[in-house]
Amino acid sequence: MKSDMKYDEVAQHASETDCWIVIDGKVCNVTDYLNQHPGGAELLLAFAGKDATEEFTDIGHTPSAIQIRDSLVVGTIDKTGC
């Protein structure tokens, strides 16, 4: 896991074949999860390369969804450069 990633690094991973999103300061590689997401791949792709914390929180995900999110973490975001 890589720590202190910059948002511009995450933004480089914004496609259907390479999709990262940020949730609660955690950088998640959701590429292989796109087609399994209950809300559909389009929902995740709308936040590809971006921070989806507010939306993730607002939906009220289940503990199992949070476990899935945590299993996809590839790093943490550097909040000093926000």
Buried (B, 14 or more C-beta within 10 A) or exposed (E): EEEEBEBEBBEEBBEEEEBBBBBBBBBBBBBEBBEEBEEEBEBBBEBBBBBBBEBBEEEEBEEEBEEBBEEBBBBBBBEEEE
